[in-house]
Amino acid sequence: MKAEYDFSQAKRGAVIPQTGKTRITIYIDDDVLEIFREQSESAAKGYQSLMNEALRQYLEKVKQPLDEETLRRVIQEELQELRAAK
């Protein structure tokens, strides 16, 4: 192994795209996010995965497109269920 390497001509490698997922930015109420983060600790899953699962469960239940108003309502319903389970 060399003591020193020259990276002056280095180029960043291509980023491998992830299929089946899209990175987005959304605003989530602080209390909603905190509950999902708390649940993620006990579920041994990331809070984003739990949020995704909650949205999938809702979509399976209603079989309709999800708009912003519906998303807010779903999150509030999930919060109520989580609070009741505590």
Order of alpha helices (4+ residues) and beta strands (2+ residues): alpha-alpha-alpha
